[in-house]
């Protein structure tokens, strides 16, 4: 396990719980499930909100979510297994294994390789010419529709020109896995990935178990109108691109099998090939490997995937060397999952970077807390023997921009570092109650209160 201090990780999860609770309570997302795993140990797992708003069913960590494009990582893992078994090569043409994978209009299609589909550089259309299945206005495509499309299609771009995400591309990989393995896609991934890892709450598509455990999926809230409630639907021949369901805990366990040194599913060599960020996605900082996204974070090497499905947005990020994985699952078409996961990693990084310093006033934790003004909230956080401050509102995940504070005396802090538009060099004064807890602070001249006192004064 690579240089993650478990005591600092535990201290980070204490603040993560407060940060998540605050932001979830101030969001409009119906439900969220979050889990963090370090090595083989689950260090945090919590469910927030309601699995079904109408029934007021509280979400539990046993509720499942459609994890959508996380499915692509399962598909890429299955391809890696078949490659290791000598049943295919990544640079084989797809048409070697799917004889019908060729077009009467575009000869380039028959030359497309497995690797090009895996890293989205084949130039294949994203979702077909009628993508309204994403709005549940029609059924997801079946195998016949996928075959019909490719045999009469033209590529959007030449292969290996640029990264162009394609759900159809990964759907064809599912059909390729069937042809090479001699089993249905769903049977292959269930036997060789889900069951191998003992994932009890995970499956490749809608089934009897999922129908009992899936949280209700909700549409985006616009114009203060009620959210659309989405039916649960089978993705048919697109399971390999978007069909999977799971819990946050199972997702962590699955990605932990992609830590280096874990040979349960594939070798470290295959992992390195999957995780290598071959192609940059335009207008992002992300790069894409073989079914894996490479997320940018200073000092870390982060991989994973996001997922978007009618009623669900999800995100997972992991560091294969540090053996840490974080996943956030939500049941609404609002993009907070990635913000939550990114913020959690930033908090963990901040606590890991702490270097002990001798405190001038004993226990500095008395200064820590969440304080409210009419403009919002400020968290004063004790990180080891250091103090910092950040506004947590709006899933603020930029902990590199925390204000740095130092102790002047038992009732006073100084803002040592802050942005130029903030108040560097100024003072934070504390008034403590008889219980030793802060009852008022004046942050750079602005009065702030603990929540209950702020409510009493009519601020909220």
Buried (B, 14 or more C-beta within 10 A) or exposed (E): EEEBEEEBBEBBBEBBEBBBEBBBEEBEBBBBBBBBBBBEEBBBBBBBBBBBBEEEBEBEBEBBBBBBBBBBBBBBBBBBBBBBEEBBEBEBBBBBBBEEBBBEEBEBBBBBBBBBBBBBBBBBBEBBEEBEBBEBEEEBBEBEBBBEBBBEBEBEBEBBEEBBBBBBBBBBBBBBBBBBBEBBBBEBBBEBBBEBBEBBBBBBBBEEBBEEBBBBBBBBBEEEEEBBEBEBBEBBBBBBBBBBBBBBBBBBBBBBBBBBEBEEBBEBEBBEBBBBBBBBBEEEEBBBBBBBBBBEBEEBBBBBBBBBBBBBBBBBBBBBBBBBBBBBBBBBBBBBBBBBBBBBBBBBBBBBBBEEEEBEEEEBEBBBBBBBBEEEBBBBBBBBBBBBBBBBBEBBBEBEBBBBBBBBEEBBBBBEBBEEEEBBEEBBBBEBEEEEEBEBBBBBEBBBBBBEBBEEEEBE
